[in-house]
Amino acid sequence: MTDKTATETTATDYSKTLLLPQTDFPMRGGLPQKEPELLQRWKRLDLYNRLREEGRGRDRFVLHDGPPYANGNIHIGHALNKILKDVVTRSQQMLGFDSNYVPGWDCHGLPIEWKIEEENYRKKGKAKPDFTDAAAMVAFRQECRAYAEHWLSVQREEFKRLGVEGDWDHPYSTMAYMAEAQIAREIMKFAQNDLLYRGSKPVMWSVVEKTALAEAEVEYQDFTSDTVWVKFPVAFYLKEEIRQIDPSLWDALRGASIVIWTTTPWTMPGNRAISFSPKIAYGLFEVTEAPEDNWAKPGDKFVLADKLADEVFKQARVTAFARRFDVPDFVLKYMETRHPLAALDLGGYDFKVPLIESDHVTDDAGTGFVHTAPGHGREDFEAWVNHRQWLIERGISPAIPYTVDEDSFYTAQAPGFEGRRVITEKGEKGDANGAVIEALVKAGNLLARGRVKHQYPHSWRSKKPVIFRNTPQWFIAMDQDFALPAPTGAAAPGSNAPHTLRGLALAGIKAVEWVPAAGENRITGMIESRPDWVVSRQRAWGVPIAVFIKDNGDGSVEILKDPEVNARIAAAFEAEGADAWFREGSRARFLGARAGEGWQKVDDVLDVWFDSGSTHAFTLEVRADLKAARPPQGRDRVMYLEGSDQHRGWFHSSLLESCGTRGRPPYDVVLTHGFVLDEDGRKMSKSLGNVVAPQEVIKQSGADILRLWVCASDYSDDLRIGPEILKTTADTYRKLRNTIRWLLGSLHHYRPAERVAFADMPSLERFILHRLAELDGEVRAAYAAFDYKKVHALLTQFMNIELSAFYFDVRKDALYCDPLSSVTRRACLTVLDEVFNRVVAWLAPILCFTCEEAYLARTGDEEGSIHLKSFPATPADWRDEALADQWRRARLVRRVVLGALEVERAGKRIGSSLEAAPRVHVADPALAAALDGLDLAEICITSDATLLKDEGPQDAFRLAEVPGVAVEPALAQGRKCARSWKISPLVGTDSEFPDVTPRDAAALREFAAAREAAQ
């Protein structure tokens, strides 16, 4: 309608008689400006509480918020997480559940404490407070609280700007007094069931931060370590039978050495054993040739794993060697060696170093033997304690030395090295390694040395390497039998029967739905292999391990189990917060009459993972709007949703905390998502300049663009984002918005009284309703399965391809030009009403702002919201598979016709498709039958079309993917209608309107009559 010829310019202007789309819904979203207006609208409507009222009486789907840490502006990972949570709750609400979301925050812990020390003390040159002073301790904790409160408020506003709907006025936080009281009660429960104990074990220790770290607080980074091959001289033979079995081996082992390899030479003063594996083949090897200046000399004998001997001798610069004997495991079992430092006059190393079996020994690298320092490694510790009785029987003390202090200086229990340091306060290497290596050389027990770059644990906060050191800590036992208090609703039958925490957790995992399913195997493996849970931290800002103890004199302690004392502690925490524990006089206050019995207060604070692992206890079990009737009593469900790293973090600690106190997991569904990378798959960092800040995306494009990006991505894997990806997302959004806009514009002419019954609709309209019925099931199933990428794919394909590129294209002529009374026009409007109601509802959890804007444009409902609606019910009788198959085949024929028209347009033989009247040859009987009763010209948007059931001429246009269809282009005959622009021989047959088709003439009469009636 833009290519009028010179002779047509004087014709009547019929544009005002066309029923063109009319809407105030803008083509350009202007989301950065519009979204804040909608947020204010939801606040005015009190949308959150109205949602709760709307959901009253329904089954509950509770998404329990994994608390972000209150210490900075949100980043793109936060945005991903919170948007996913919002899509979950909005979609579950629209699926018919009462789906509630209460945001929460983690507020205790080292990062905040570290920041306060830095900003309030180090930068100002002030000394850190003396925490032995009760008033100074409480004042410092209040500084930490104020810092957390500030960032909680900042993050709350940033999360709300993403469109996340929740109870923002009443969030939970781990530093709320009620929460601190409940966290204290939870650790008291572990004390009561005897799972809490003080023990001595090697823990990952941050020298920089002066605290133990959990596995979840550690990340592995490249690190270059000194590496040494060390000789342990064979010294003792406990079984005379060995001499009798193989006298030659017995004699040959005299003067031999066991060789170990380690990347932590500084742990050598803590060595107490050598581990080996009976699964490995060992041999006795003799050096036959070596350089004169070499540490290894001809005649030296070493016991090594056969598989690793070549590499060891290569590192030792040995030019020739020979294998002399097999060394079977039963011989190794009864061998002992001397400590490699015993040759020096250092004192303290003249003890037996036994060989012990251990499953952690492999022949993948090293020597086939593992230097075992039980105070410096988990596997070393476990191998040592597993042989405790065996060691005692052999006259070997099972005690584990404290060789390194909290500042990583050697103690007096590392004779000869006291005062040397492993890691400095800046996280740099100290002089310990060099001192030990020098001593090994002097002792004549260094075989080789080198350096290796490998993955080494670092604190994820300070980014500095950690060390393993033996230190008194508080633990929760994984494998100790205990009885759950009744009733518990335990997952395992017989809640009062003995259980272990590991056993309950493994059983509980199987009862949970894991999304994606691989999460089950991941957390199962972690629970199966994890050591006892270290729950203590030697810091100031946290909930204390609120128990009193007495030292038993043997390293163990007795924990006071007094319900009255516990009740006083919890009541004080509820009234004053956990600061009450640290105030002057708190010991006497809580112990009361028992103050004179010698009980001592524990001042360690809890690991923040215990805090967050307890959140279910002061949210899901306390708030009336979150309490769920758990199976088998009800059908309510609780979901935890976080990044995949939380299998070792929040999912993990919550599972253990709940199983240890309630016998079952606190959740029914666990959903995990990946991390956000840049467009090239790289981790984001300021130094690379590839950080995408959600605040900037919102400022430039709007939050709905971020929400669409989240739902278009496969969240089960790492996601990528960057300028090009956001550009693609914005383009997808534009197409969806224009489809909604066209729907709104066309529905301007819709009148409910003119609806057409389903049975009276044309075939095309019934097909679209069939597709709505299909999509209804698919979209609901995808939302129920939390598959938002599928929802996105289904709706973008439907709206862009089936609606915009097909249905709207075909029906524009009828909508714009048909008479007001036309059944086709009214049926189309009826269908568009059904389409709009569904696609806007289906998209609402994803594009929450845009769909609200569209809902208002359609309804003008100032007191309502699309988010208060459920997904519309769809009649089952709309489904018609036979009709769908007919239209699938008809659209195949259409594809060939459109292809032929495109060739004609490119050759400038036609302009508009309405200039064409193609001859369509269909040899395929099924395709030909599908066109029976259909207007082929209408489907192909041509002025005319002829269907011929034959092969067609050889030079006709064809598409290889649609065999049996050929198209001959031809020009339409007749005159061009001045109103609809169709070319028809019937133009001019109506004397009143000689320049239009009879259809348009009828429309003009009805239009005039309607206008007259309206006046």
Secondary structure, 3 states (H helix, E strand, C coil): CCCCCHHHCCCCCCHHHCCCCCCCCCCCCCHHHHHHHHHHHHHHHCHHHHHHHHHCCCCEEEEECCCCECCCCCCHHHHHHHHHHHHHHHHHHHCCCEEEEECEEECCCHHHHHHHHHHHHHCCCCCCCCCCCHHHHHHHHHHHHHHHHHHHHHHHHHHHHCCCCCCCCCCEECCCHHHHHHHHHHHHHHHHCCCEEEEEEEEEEECCCCEEECHHHEEEEEEEEEEEEEEEEEEEECCHHHHHHCHHHHHHHCCCEEEEEECCHHHHHHCCEEEECCCCCEEEEEEEECCCCCCCCCCCEEEEEHHHHHHHHHHCCCCEEEEEEECCHHHHHCEEEECCCCCCCCCCCCCEEEEEECCCCCCCCCCCCEEECCCCCHHHHHHHHHCHHHHHHCCCCCCCCCCECCCCEECCCCCCCCCCECECCCCCECCHHHHHHHHHHHHCCEEEEEEEEEEEEEECCCCCECEEEEEEEEEECCCCCEECCCCCCCCCCCCCCEECHHHHHHHHHHCCEEECCHHHHHHHHHHHHCCCEECEECCCCCCECCCEEEECCCCCEEECCCHHHHHHHHHHHHHHCCHHHHCCCHHHHHHHHHHHHCCEECCCEECHHHHHHCHHHHCCCCCCCCCCCCCCCCCCEEEEEEEHHHHCCHHHHHHHHHHHHHCCCCCCEEEEECCEECCCCCECCCCCCCCCCHHHHHHHCCHHHHHHHHHHCCCCCCEECCHHHHHHHHHHHHHHHHHHHHHHHHHCCCCHHHCCCHHHCCHHHHHHHHHHHHHHHHHHHHHHCCCHHHHHHHHHHHHHHHHHHHHHHHHHHHHHHCCCCCHHHHHHHHHHHHHHHHHHHHHCCCCHHHHHHHHHHHHCCCCCCHHHCCCCCCCHHHCCHHHHHHHHHHHHHHHHHHHHHHHHHHCCCCCCHHHECCEEEECCHHHHHHCCCCCHHHHHCCCCCEEECCCCCCCCECCCCCCCEEEECCECCCEECCCCCCEECCCCCCCCCCCCCHHHHHHHHHHHHHHHHHC
